[in-house]
Amino acid sequence: MTGPITAGVDGTDESLAALAWAAREAVRRDTALRVVHAWRFQPNAAPEVADRDGQQRWVRESVEQAAATVTERHPGLTVTTDVIEGHPVETLVAAAADAELLVLGSRGHGPVVGFLLGSVGQQVIAEAGRPVVLVRAGDNPSSEVAGHEIVVGQQGEPDDSAPALRFAFETAAARGASVRVVRAWTLPPVFAYSPGSLKLLDEAGGLEPFEKKALADAVEPWRERFPGVHVVEHVEMGSAGQVLLSVAGRAQLMVVGRRAHRTAVGARIGSVAHGVLHHADCPVAVVPHD
């Protein structure tokens, strides 16, 4: 059974844009929309909502009002709301576990008592077991029907980026969009290659043809699975983050893979995902590796 598209809201313009994006995606995927707000009692709130019941009622009304806007826009869409008292990261990670994907605003502070989708959002991305999409306040839905591409990064061996490629192709198929698969490469020290790799490089005719073949091999099973999706294979020399951002202007959605790095202060996302999230204007989907 397919899970719902879940949107985390906190009253900010960013989270309301995320809610609108999530509603459109739920309609395209013919699934339900769940609206979640992580709530914690604020003892220093305004006098009119100083008590716990008053705050909770205020938050619930705000969430239901936000949900009503998408219900009016998409009458056939099933929408549920949940106001959950608890830590924002833990609440959202748990919500993601039951979802097809989780959608959050990319940054900001909101008037509703709740969480901040800055550091909290990054922590959720690092810990969630499902794809997380970050949406900016200025997101323009017209890009979804203006011929813009789904751009997805590919690196390493074919299986390394399989979850991100799957997500990109499924999204493109639902939207009738094309996919641009981007593989960036740099000139590493020659000793980074094993004798076997050097032999393959020699047979491929050099580094760039080698990288192009590696990308073609990674994309081939997805071409076969989604024959109706137009694919552009993009190989370019440079850092992965820079190359992805160089084509962000043509993207309606950017998709990157994620390997969480555990540190003494918690999980952290990789530098490529971090850079794209901060600098791409389009929505960004961060897909965990299986």
C-alpha positions in Angstrom: 0.0 0.0 0.0 1.3 3.4 -1.0 1.8 5.8 2.0 0.5 9.4 1.9 2.5 12.4 0.9 3.2 14.1 4.3 3.8 17.8 4.7 5.2 19.4 7.8 3.8 22.8 8.5 4.7 25.5 11.0 2.9 28.6 9.8 5.7 30.0 7.7 5.5 31.0 4.1 8.0 28.3 3.3 5.9 25.5 5.0 2.7 26.7 3.2 4.6 26.5 -0.1 5.7 23.0 0.9 2.1 22.1 1.7 0.9 23.4 -1.7 3.7 21.4 -3.5 2.8 18.3 -1.5 -0.9 18.6 -2.4 -0.1 18.8 -6.1 2.2 15.8 -5.9 -0.4 13.8 -4.0 -2.9 14.5 -6.8 -0.4 13.4 -9.4 0.4 10.2 -7.5 -3.2 9.6 -6.7 -2.5 9.3 -3.0 -3.6 11.0 0.2 -2.1 14.1 1.9 -1.2 14.1 5.6 -0.5 17.5 7.2 1.6 17.3 10.4 2.6 19.9 12.9 5.1 19.2 15.7 3.9 21.2 18.7 5.6 22.0 22.0 4.1 24.1 24.8 5.6 27.6 25.0 5.3 29.0 28.5 6.3 32.5 27.3 3.7 32.8 24.6 1.3 35.7 24.2 -1.2 36.2 27.0 -4.2 35.1 24.9 -2.6 31.7 24.4 -0.6 31.4 27.6 -2.2 28.1 28.8 -1.6 24.7 27.2 -5.2 24.2 26.0 -5.3 27.6 24.4 -2.0 27.1 22.6 -3.0 23.6 21.4 -6.4 24.9 20.1 -4.7 27.8 18.3 -2.2 25.5 16.6 -4.8 23.0 15.6 -7.0 25.8 14.1 -4.1 27.2 12.2 -3.2 23.7 10.8 -6.8 23.0 9.8 -7.0 26.4 8.1 -3.9 25.6 6.1 -5.3 22.2 5.2 -8.6 23.8 4.1 -6.8 25.9 1.5 -5.5 22.8 -0.4 -8.9 21.0 0.1 -10.6 23.9 -1.7 -7.9 23.8 -4.5 -8.1 20.0 -4.9 -11.7 18.9 -4.0 -11.0 15.2 -4.7 -7.9 15.0 -2.5 -8.1 13.2 0.8 -6.5 15.4 3.5 -5.9 14.5 7.2 -4.3 16.7 9.9 -2.2 15.8 12.9 -1.0 18.1 15.7 1.5 16.1 17.6 3.1 17.2 20.8 6.8 16.2 20.8 10.3 17.1 19.6 10.2 18.3 16.0 12.9 16.1 14.6 11.6 12.9 16.3 8.0 13.7 15.2 8.9 14.4 11.6 11.2 11.5 11.2 8.4 9.2 12.6 5.9 10.8 10.2 8.3 10.2 7.3 8.5 6.5 8.1 4.8 6.1 7.2 4.9 8.3 4.2 5.7 8.0 0.5 7.7 11.2 1.0 8.0 14.0 3.5 7.8 17.7 2.3 9.1 20.6 4.3 9.7 24.3 3.9 13.4 25.1 3.3 13.9 27.7 6.1 12.2 30.2 8.3 10.5 31.1 11.5 6.8 31.1 11.8 4.1 32.8 13.9 2.6 29.5 14.9 4.2 27.9 18.0 6.3 25.1 16.4 9.6 24.2 14.9 12.2 25.9 12.7 12.8 24.4 9.4 16.5 25.3 9.2 18.6 23.2 11.4 15.6 21.0 12.2 15.0 20.4 8.6 18.6 19.4 8.0 18.5 16.9 10.9 15.2 15.4 9.6 16.8 14.9 6.2 19.8 13.2 7.8 17.7 10.8 9.8 14.6 10.1 7.7 14.4 6.8 6.0 12.2 8.2 3.2 12.8 10.9 0.6 12.5 14.5 2.0 11.6 17.4 -0.3 12.5 20.9 0.6 10.5 23.8 -0.9 11.2 27.5 -0.8 8.6 30.2 -0.2 8.9 31.5 -3.7 8.2 28.2 -5.4 6.3 28.7 -8.6 4.1 25.8 -9.7 4.2 27.0 -13.3 7.7 25.4 -13.7 6.1 22.0 -13.4 4.3 22.5 -16.7 6.8 24.7 -18.5 9.1 21.9 -19.8 11.5 22.1 -17.0 13.4 18.9 -16.2 13.8 16.6 -13.2 17.5 16.8 -12.6 19.2 14.0 -10.7 22.7 13.4 -9.6 24.5 10.1 -10.3 27.8 9.0 -8.9 29.9 5.9 -8.2 28.7 2.4 -9.3 25.2 1.9 -10.8 23.7 0.7 -7.5 25.1 3.7 -5.6 22.5 6.1 -7.0 19.7 3.7 -7.7 17.2 5.1 -5.0 17.7 8.7 -6.3 17.3 7.5 -10.0 14.2 5.6 -9.1 12.6 8.6 -7.4 13.5 10.9 -10.3 12.1 8.6 -13.0 8.9 7.9 -11.0 8.4 11.6 -10.5 9.1 12.4 -14.1 6.7 9.7 -15.3 3.9 11.1 -13.0 4.5 14.6 -14.4 5.2 13.8 -18.0 8.6 15.4 -17.6 12.1 14.6 -18.9 15.0 13.5 -16.7 18.5 15.0 -16.9 21.0 12.6 -15.2 24.1 14.4 -14.1 27.5 12.8 -13.4 30.4 15.1 -12.4 34.0 14.0 -12.6 37.3 15.4 -11.6 41.0 14.5 -12.2 42.0 12.4 -9.2 45.6 11.4 -8.5 46.5 8.4 -10.7 47.2 6.3 -7.7 43.5 6.5 -6.7 42.8 3.9 -9.5 43.5 0.2 -9.1 45.3 -1.6 -11.9 41.9 -3.0 -12.9 40.4 0.5 -13.1 43.3 1.7 -15.1 42.8 -1.1 -17.6 39.1 -0.1 -18.0 40.1 3.5 -18.4 42.5 2.5 -21.2 39.9 0.4 -22.9 37.3 3.3 -22.7 39.7 5.7 -24.3 40.2 8.1 -21.4 38.5 9.6 -18.4 35.6 11.4 -20.0 34.5 8.4 -22.2 34.9 6.2 -19.1 32.6 8.5 -17.1 30.1 8.6 -19.9 30.0 4.8 -20.1 29.6 4.6 -16.3 26.6 7.0 -16.5 25.0 5.1 -19.4 25.3 1.8 -17.5 23.7 3.4 -14.4 20.8 4.8 -16.4 20.1 1.8 -18.7 17.8 -0.1 -16.4 15.7 3.0 -15.7 15.4 3.7 -19.4 14.0 0.2 -19.8 11.7 0.5 -16.9 10.4 3.9 -18.0 10.5 3.9 -21.8 8.1 6.9 -22.0 10.5 9.2 -20.1 12.9 11.3 -22.2 16.4 11.1 -20.7 19.4 13.4 -21.1 22.7 12.1 -20.0 24.9 14.9 -18.7 28.6 14.3 -18.0 30.7 17.3 -17.0 34.1 17.9 -15.3 33.8 19.7 -12.0 32.6 19.1 -8.4 29.3 17.4 -8.1 27.7 20.3 -6.3 28.8 22.9 -8.8 27.8 20.9 -11.8 24.3 20.2 -10.4 23.8 23.9 -9.5 24.9 24.9 -13.1 21.8 23.2 -14.5 19.4 24.0 -11.6 17.9 26.8 -13.7 16.3 24.3 -16.0 15.0 22.1 -13.2 11.5 21.8 -11.8 12.9 19.5 -9.2 16.5 18.6 -8.2 17.1 15.0 -6.8 20.2 14.1 -4.9 21.2 11.0 -2.9 22.1 11.0 0.7 24.4 9.1 2.9 24.1 10.4 6.5 27.4 10.9 8.3 27.3 10.2 12.1 29.2 12.5 14.3 29.4 13.1 18.0 26.7 15.8 17.7 24.3 13.7 15.5 23.8 12.9 11.9 24.9 15.2 9.1 24.1 15.2 5.4 26.9 15.2 2.8 28.4 18.3 1.2 26.7 17.8 -2.2 23.2 17.6 -0.7 24.0 20.5 1.7 25.2 22.8 -1.1 22.3 22.0 -3.4 19.8 22.6 -0.6 21.3 26.0 0.2 21.7 27.3 -3.3 19.2 25.8 -5.7 16.0 27.8 -6.1 13.9 24.9 -7.2 12.5 22.2 -4.8 15.1 19.7 -3.8 14.4 16.0 -3.0 17.0 14.2 -0.8 16.7 10.5 -1.2 18.4 8.2 1.3 20.4 5.2 0.0 18.8 1.8 0.6 
